[in-house]
Amino acid sequence: MAQITLFGTTGEAEVQRITLTRDDLTVSLLTWGAVIQSVRLAGVPHDLTLGSDRLADYQGQMRYHGSLIAPVVNRISGASAQIAGRTHRFQANQDGRITLHGGDAGTHLKVWTLDGHDDTNATLTIPLPDGDGGFPGTRHIAARFGLTDRATMRLDVTATTDAPTLMNIANHSYWNLDGTPDWSGHSLTVHAGTYLPGTPDFTPTGEIAPVSGDMDFRTPRRISPGHPALDTNFCLGTERRPLTHALTLTGASGTSLEVHTTEPGIQVYDGRDAFRPSHPPYEGLAVETQFWPDAPNHPAFPDITLHPDDPWHQTTEWRFTRP
């Protein structure tokens, strides 16, 4: 069976660490925030994701590292949205004007329940009460993490609600495939022909622009911090689709990560303001498979309304190779 140990305590609940192993891949998860805390590939001497052994780090400075963010990842401009004809207001936790990652009610700041596990799979669940964070509906989210063959980690997420609500869920892991102080020298490929230009607030302008120049990653390109600056949603489609190869990240060492997803968008964030204690900026790249950000405020964007008769189901796979 999976190895389960006590990771820490919030004062109200224990936080467990669940370690899954299959062939060359070992992954550790936390019930805090449904965090992917560690990813180890046999033959590679360092962790591939940025984690911590301290719960306090995930409660504070590292609150987004590795976490599964729901009900709505990314930003909602104006900290409000129309849902079923009614205006709902949410916590404005970015600059007093924008909701980022659902605010303090986000699932990255909650303890999930371990609902089942074996050697290679673990299911975490969490209920969200009606009105939590301003979002309507009594909701239930289940996240099943599994290791499959060929060094692959798979995440299947389902969500239900008893009233129309907003739902856009994403894992927010940071990746550095070389174990270096920053991700300089990595190569990035994104299979997207369009992207969403951003405002100075990092919300979409509403334009759906063709990729070109610095934003064209349809063929592999070596990247370095600031060249280009990335906090960008790349548009993979306009609706959920079969599991499709979306992105490849390859370290200078030759260690590589392929991301496959059912979701119509993938956000790449360069980590300029994401710090682990005693570590520099740009240490890892965040890759978030998602629906497009700020969708309720842009009618042309894919809809993120979740209805009682239409459960949410998304799948993401991370496939690892070494040289």
Secondary structure as the mmCIF struct_conf table of DSSP 4:
data_model
#
loop_
_struct_conf.conf_type_id
_struct_conf.id
_struct_conf.beg_label_comp_id
_struct_conf.beg_label_asym_id
_struct_conf.beg_label_seq_id
_struct_conf.end_label_comp_id
_struct_conf.end_label_asym_id
_struct_conf.end_label_seq_id
STRN STRN1 GLN A 3 THR A 9
BEND BEND1 GLY A 11 ALA A 13
STRN STRN2 GLU A 14 ARG A 22
TURN_TY1_P TURN_TY1_P1 ASP A 23 ASP A 24
STRN STRN3 LEU A 25 LEU A 30
BEND BEND2 THR A 31 THR A 31
STRN STRN4 TRP A 32 TRP A 32
TURN_TY1_P TURN_TY1_P2 GLY A 33 ALA A 34
STRN STRN5 ILE A 36 LEU A 41
TURN_TY1_P TURN_TY1_P3 ALA A 42 GLY A 43
BEND BEND3 PRO A 45 HIS A 46
BEND BEND4 LEU A 48 LEU A 48
STRN STRN6 THR A 49 THR A 49
BEND BEND5 ASP A 53 ASP A 53
HELX_RH_AL_P HELX_RH_AL_P1 LEU A 55 GLN A 59
TURN_TY1_P TURN_TY1_P4 GLY A 60 GLY A 66
STRN STRN7 LEU A 68 ILE A 69
BEND BEND6 PRO A 71 PRO A 71
STRN STRN8 VAL A 72 VAL A 72
BEND BEND7 ASN A 74 ASN A 74
STRN STRN9 ARG A 75 SER A 77
TURN_TY1_P TURN_TY1_P5 GLY A 78 ALA A 79
STRN STRN10 SER A 80 ILE A 83
TURN_TY1_P TURN_TY1_P6 ALA A 84 GLY A 85
STRN STRN11 ARG A 86 ARG A 89
STRN STRN12 GLN A 94 GLN A 94
TURN_TY1_P TURN_TY1_P7 ASP A 95 ARG A 97
STRN STRN13 ILE A 98 LEU A 100
TURN_TY1_P TURN_TY1_P8 HIS A 101 GLY A 102
HELX_RH_3T_P HELX_RH_3T_P1 GLY A 103 ALA A 105
BEND BEND8 GLY A 106 GLY A 106
HELX_RH_3T_P HELX_RH_3T_P2 THR A 107 LEU A 109
BEND BEND9 LYS A 110 LYS A 110
STRN STRN14 VAL A 111 VAL A 111
HELX_LH_PP_P HELX_LH_PP_P1 TRP A 112 TRP A 112
STRN STRN15 THR A 113 HIS A 117
BEND BEND10 ASP A 119 THR A 120
STRN STRN16 ASN A 121 LEU A 128
TURN_TY1_P TURN_TY1_P9 ASP A 130 GLY A 131
HELX_RH_3T_P HELX_RH_3T_P3 ASP A 132 GLY A 134
BEND BEND11 GLY A 137 GLY A 137
STRN STRN17 ARG A 139 THR A 148
TURN_TY1_P TURN_TY1_P10 ASP A 149 ALA A 151
STRN STRN18 THR A 152 THR A 161
BEND BEND12 ASP A 162 ALA A 163
STRN STRN19 THR A 165 LEU A 166
STRN STRN20 ASN A 168 ASN A 168
STRN STRN21 ALA A 170 ASN A 171
STRN STRN22 TYR A 174 TRP A 175
TURN_TY1_P TURN_TY1_P11 LEU A 177 ASP A 178
BEND BEND13 THR A 180 ASP A 182
TURN_TY1_P TURN_TY1_P12 SER A 184 GLY A 185
STRN STRN23 SER A 187 VAL A 190
BEND BEND14 GLY A 193 GLY A 193
STRN STRN24 THR A 194 TYR A 195
STRN STRN25 GLY A 198 GLY A 198
TURN_TY1_P TURN_TY1_P13 PRO A 200 ASP A 201
BEND BEND15 PHE A 202 THR A 203
STRN STRN26 PRO A 204 PRO A 204
BEND BEND16 GLY A 206 GLY A 206
STRN STRN27 ALA A 209 PRO A 210
HELX_RH_3T_P HELX_RH_3T_P4 GLY A 213 MET A 215
BEND BEND17 ARG A 218 THR A 219
STRN STRN28 ARG A 221 ARG A 222
STRN STRN29 SER A 224 SER A 224
TURN_TY1_P TURN_TY1_P14 PRO A 225 GLY A 226
STRN STRN30 HIS A 227 HIS A 227
TURN_TY1_P TURN_TY1_P15 PRO A 228 PRO A 228
STRN STRN31 ASP A 231 CYS A 235
BEND BEND18 THR A 238 GLU A 239
BEND BEND19 PRO A 242 PRO A 242
STRN STRN32 THR A 244 THR A 250
TURN_TY1_P TURN_TY1_P16 ALA A 252 SER A 253
BEND BEND20 GLY A 254 GLY A 254
STRN STRN33 SER A 256 THR A 261
BEND BEND21 THR A 262 PRO A 264
STRN STRN34 GLY A 265 TYR A 269
TURN_TY1_P TURN_TY1_P17 ARG A 272 ASP A 273
TURN_TY1_P TURN_TY1_P18 PRO A 277 SER A 278
TURN_TY1_P TURN_TY1_P19 PRO A 281 TYR A 282
BEND BEND22 GLU A 283 GLU A 283
STRN STRN35 LEU A 285 GLN A 290
BEND BEND23 PHE A 291 PHE A 291
HELX_LH_PP_P HELX_LH_PP_P2 TRP A 292 TRP A 292
TURN_TY1_P TURN_TY1_P20 PRO A 293 ASP A 294
HELX_RH_3T_P HELX_RH_3T_P5 ALA A 295 ASN A 297
TURN_TY1_P TURN_TY1_P21 PRO A 299 ALA A 300
BEND BEND24 PHE A 301 PHE A 301
HELX_LH_PP_P HELX_LH_PP_P3 PRO A 302 ASP A 303
STRN STRN36 THR A 305 LEU A 306
STRN STRN37 HIS A 307 HIS A 307
TURN_TY1_P TURN_TY1_P22 PRO A 308 ASP A 309
STRN STRN38 ASP A 310 ASP A 310
STRN STRN39 TRP A 312 THR A 321
#
